[in-house]
């Protein structure tokens, strides 16, 4: 019975921690933009950075990119 209680408490703690981490990621407030390109090779290039800066209107920091379908990607930036 004690093992079960310890396991339940540990599981509840992990669940709470993952919720806090998810909330922190949302609080970071990353913006997104869809564009053409391969997320693996085009994400952190000078051309992508320049195009994103021009589109937003000021310098931004690219966090990461994800695939959005064939030939397109989503850029996450702050």
Buried (B, 14 or more C-beta within 10 A) or exposed (E): EEEEEEEEEEEEEEEEEEEEEEEEEEEEEBEEBEBEBEBEEBBEEEEBBEBBBEEEEEEBEBBEBEEBEEEEBBBBBE
